[in-house]
């Protein structure tokens, strides 16, 4: 882990000998959150005007004392909120000074996902409880266990989308499996943004554990309820972002 990633973003990196002996490093996610909040603040305050171009990733990394991967995480969330657009080879430009009324998540929007997911993933979870094989159940257990100890934001997001895709496959319904596989990229975008802006990671871990427990127990009703509760919580978090 790049030690500069653990510093409070917005403060220049200083040699490690300047740190107090008992100082606890901040998680990498905290650095990304701090950078995101700083960039978002500059945009919403007008310090970086609509139409303006943000500094390059390299310059932002130097400014905030973090790695370029942390900068990229922060910029992806700015784009998801509709504040910026990144053009390959040209840079990142400010396109709005307030959050959009919907999130852009790859080729889908948050509203698209919110409307569609309950009709796909709730019944898929119920069927998974009835049809999952021993191997599929072990895969789900492994994913959930890995998520609860994962400290790297990007790795956690990848595990999150893998969990939902694995449930759809365990349902034994190829349509559900295909649809969730198709929206997997958008789910990753959404998870990353919710973790950055609404601090959803810990709550999601708990909700996933409830879903897994119901699938382990073979209860279609409880698995469906647990998945529905998870998706409702995601919807509430999205609303809290869009209605700020």
C-alpha positions as CSV (number, residue, x, y, z in Angstrom):
1,X,0.0,0.0,0.0
2,X,1.3,3.4,-0.9
3,X,1.9,5.2,2.4
4,X,0.8,8.5,0.8
5,X,-2.6,7.0,0.3
6,X,-3.1,6.8,4.0
7,X,-2.5,10.5,4.7
8,X,-5.3,13.0,5.0
9,X,-6.1,14.1,1.5
10,X,-5.7,17.9,1.0
11,X,-2.6,18.0,3.2
12,X,0.8,17.7,1.5
13,X,2.6,14.5,2.1
14,X,5.4,14.7,4.6
15,X,8.2,12.3,5.4
16,X,7.1,9.4,7.6
17,X,9.5,10.5,10.4
18,X,7.2,13.5,11.0
19,X,4.3,11.2,12.0
20,X,3.8,10.6,15.7
21,X,4.9,7.1,16.8
22,X,1.4,6.0,17.7
23,X,-0.4,7.5,14.7
24,X,-2.8,5.1,13.0
25,X,-2.8,5.3,9.2
26,X,-6.1,6.2,7.6
27,X,-7.7,3.7,5.3
28,X,-7.2,4.2,1.6
29,X,-10.9,4.7,1.2
30,X,-10.7,7.7,3.6
31,X,-8.2,9.3,1.3
32,X,-10.4,8.8,-1.7
33,X,-13.4,10.2,0.2
34,X,-11.4,13.2,1.3
35,X,-10.2,13.9,-2.2
36,X,-13.6,13.5,-3.6
37,X,-15.1,15.9,-1.0
38,X,-12.4,18.4,-1.8
39,X,-12.9,18.3,-5.5
40,X,-16.7,18.3,-5.2
41,X,-16.5,21.3,-2.9
42,X,-14.4,23.2,-5.4
43,X,-16.9,22.5,-8.1
44,X,-20.0,23.3,-6.1
45,X,-18.5,26.5,-4.7
46,X,-17.6,27.7,-8.2
47,X,-13.9,27.7,-7.5
48,X,-13.7,25.4,-10.6
49,X,-16.3,26.8,-13.0
50,X,-18.6,24.9,-15.2
51,X,-16.7,24.3,-18.4
52,X,-13.4,24.4,-16.6
53,X,-10.8,21.7,-16.7
54,X,-9.6,19.9,-13.6
55,X,-5.8,19.5,-13.1
56,X,-4.3,16.3,-14.5
57,X,-4.4,13.1,-12.4
58,X,-0.7,13.5,-11.8
59,X,-1.0,17.1,-10.6
60,X,-4.0,16.2,-8.3
61,X,-2.1,13.3,-6.9
62,X,0.8,15.6,-6.0
63,X,-1.5,18.3,-4.7
64,X,-3.4,16.0,-2.3
65,X,-0.4,13.7,-1.5
66,X,-2.1,10.5,-2.7
67,X,-1.6,8.0,-5.5
68,X,-3.2,8.4,-8.9
69,X,-5.5,5.4,-8.2
70,X,-7.0,7.3,-5.3
71,X,-7.5,10.3,-7.7
72,X,-9.2,8.1,-10.2
73,X,-11.6,6.7,-7.6
74,X,-12.6,10.2,-6.6
75,X,-13.0,11.4,-10.2
76,X,-15.2,8.4,-11.1
77,X,-17.6,9.4,-8.3
78,X,-17.6,13.0,-9.5
79,X,-18.6,11.7,-13.0
80,X,-21.3,9.4,-11.5
81,X,-22.8,12.4,-9.8
82,X,-23.0,14.3,-13.1
83,X,-20.4,16.9,-12.0
84,X,-17.7,16.0,-14.5
85,X,-16.9,14.3,-17.7
86,X,-13.6,12.7,-18.6
87,X,-12.5,12.8,-22.2
88,X,-9.8,10.4,-23.2
89,X,-6.6,12.2,-24.0
90,X,-8.1,15.6,-23.1
91,X,-8.8,15.4,-19.4
92,X,-11.7,15.9,-16.9
93,X,-14.1,18.8,-17.4
94,X,-16.7,20.3,-15.1
95,X,-20.2,20.0,-16.6
96,X,-22.4,21.0,-13.6
97,X,-22.0,22.7,-10.2
98,X,-24.6,20.5,-8.5
99,X,-25.5,16.8,-8.4
100,X,-27.6,15.6,-11.2
101,X,-31.1,14.2,-10.6
102,X,-29.9,10.8,-11.5
103,X,-26.5,9.0,-11.4
104,X,-24.7,7.9,-14.5
105,X,-23.4,4.4,-14.1
106,X,-21.8,3.3,-17.3
107,X,-24.5,2.6,-19.8
108,X,-27.3,2.6,-17.2
109,X,-28.6,5.1,-14.7
110,X,-29.2,4.6,-11.0
111,X,-32.9,5.0,-11.7
112,X,-32.7,2.2,-14.3
113,X,-31.1,-0.1,-11.8
114,X,-33.4,0.9,-8.9
115,X,-36.5,0.1,-11.0
116,X,-35.2,-3.2,-12.5
117,X,-33.2,-4.9,-9.8
118,X,-36.1,-5.9,-7.4
119,X,-37.8,-7.7,-10.3
120,X,-34.7,-9.7,-11.1
121,X,-32.6,-10.1,-8.0
122,X,-35.4,-10.7,-5.4
123,X,-36.8,-13.8,-7.2
124,X,-33.3,-14.9,-8.1
125,X,-32.3,-15.0,-4.4
126,X,-35.4,-17.0,-3.7
127,X,-34.6,-19.5,-6.4
128,X,-31.0,-19.6,-5.3
129,X,-32.1,-20.7,-1.8
130,X,-34.0,-23.6,-3.4
131,X,-31.6,-24.6,-6.2
132,X,-28.0,-23.7,-5.2
133,X,-25.5,-26.5,-5.3
134,X,-22.9,-27.2,-2.6
135,X,-20.3,-25.6,-4.8
136,X,-22.3,-22.5,-5.5
137,X,-23.0,-22.1,-1.8
138,X,-19.3,-22.4,-1.0
139,X,-18.6,-19.7,-3.6
140,X,-21.1,-17.3,-1.9
141,X,-19.6,-18.0,1.5
142,X,-16.1,-17.3,0.2
143,X,-17.2,-14.0,-1.4
144,X,-19.0,-12.8,1.8
145,X,-16.0,-13.8,4.0
146,X,-13.6,-11.9,1.7
147,X,-15.8,-8.8,1.7
148,X,-15.9,-8.5,5.4
149,X,-12.1,-8.3,5.7
150,X,-11.4,-6.5,2.4
151,X,-9.9,-3.0,3.0
152,X,-9.2,-2.1,-0.7
153,X,-12.2,-0.2,-2.1
154,X,-11.8,-1.4,-5.7
155,X,-11.4,-5.0,-4.6
156,X,-14.5,-4.8,-2.4
157,X,-16.5,-3.4,-5.2
158,X,-15.4,-6.3,-7.5
159,X,-16.5,-8.8,-4.8
160,X,-19.8,-7.0,-4.4
161,X,-20.7,-7.4,-8.1
162,X,-19.4,-11.0,-8.0
163,X,-21.8,-11.8,-5.1
164,X,-24.9,-10.6,-6.9
165,X,-23.8,-12.4,-10.1
166,X,-23.2,-15.6,-8.2
167,X,-26.7,-15.5,-6.7
168,X,-28.2,-15.0,-10.1
169,X,-26.2,-18.0,-11.4
170,X,-27.2,-20.1,-8.4
171,X,-30.9,-19.4,-9.2
172,X,-30.6,-21.8,-12.1
173,X,-32.4,-19.3,-14.3
174,X,-30.3,-18.4,-17.3
175,X,-32.3,-15.2,-17.9
176,X,-31.6,-13.9,-14.4
177,X,-28.0,-14.9,-14.7
178,X,-27.6,-13.1,-18.1
179,X,-29.3,-9.9,-17.0
180,X,-27.2,-9.6,-13.8
181,X,-24.0,-10.3,-15.8
182,X,-25.0,-7.5,-18.2
183,X,-25.5,-4.9,-15.5
184,X,-22.5,-6.0,-13.5
185,X,-20.4,-3.0,-14.6
186,X,-23.1,-0.6,-13.6
187,X,-23.5,-2.3,-10.2
188,X,-19.8,-1.8,-9.6
189,X,-20.1,1.9,-10.5
190,X,-23.0,2.2,-8.1
191,X,-21.3,0.4,-5.2
192,X,-18.2,2.5,-5.6
193,X,-20.2,5.8,-5.6
194,X,-22.3,4.8,-2.6
195,X,-19.3,3.7,-0.6
196,X,-17.6,7.0,-1.4
197,X,-20.5,9.4,-0.8
198,X,-22.9,7.5,1.5
199,X,-20.5,5.2,3.4
200,X,-22.4,2.0,2.5
201,X,-19.7,-0.6,2.7
202,X,-20.3,-1.8,6.3
203,X,-24.1,-1.9,6.0
204,X,-23.8,-3.8,2.7
205,X,-21.6,-6.4,4.4
206,X,-24.3,-7.0,7.0
207,X,-27.0,-7.2,4.5
208,X,-25.1,-9.7,2.3
209,X,-24.6,-11.9,5.4
210,X,-28.4,-11.9,5.9
211,X,-28.9,-12.9,2.3
212,X,-26.3,-15.7,2.5
213,X,-27.8,-17.0,5.7
214,X,-31.2,-17.4,4.1
215,X,-29.8,-19.1,1.1
216,X,-27.8,-21.4,3.3
217,X,-31.0,-22.3,5.2
218,X,-32.8,-23.0,2.0
219,X,-35.5,-20.5,2.7
220,X,-36.8,-18.9,-0.5
221,X,-39.0,-16.6,1.4
222,X,-36.3,-15.3,3.7
223,X,-33.8,-15.0,0.9
224,X,-36.2,-12.9,-1.1
225,X,-37.0,-10.7,1.9
226,X,-33.3,-10.2,2.6
227,X,-32.5,-9.3,-0.9
228,X,-35.5,-6.9,-1.1
229,X,-34.3,-5.2,2.2
230,X,-30.8,-4.8,0.8
231,X,-32.1,-3.2,-2.4
232,X,-34.4,-0.9,-0.5
233,X,-31.4,0.3,1.6
234,X,-29.4,0.9,-1.6
235,X,-32.3,3.0,-2.9
236,X,-32.5,5.0,0.3
237,X,-28.8,5.8,0.1
238,X,-29.1,6.8,-3.6
239,X,-32.0,9.1,-2.7
240,X,-29.9,10.7,0.1
241,X,-27.2,11.6,-2.4
242,X,-29.6,12.9,-5.1
243,X,-31.7,14.9,-2.7
244,X,-28.8,16.7,-0.9
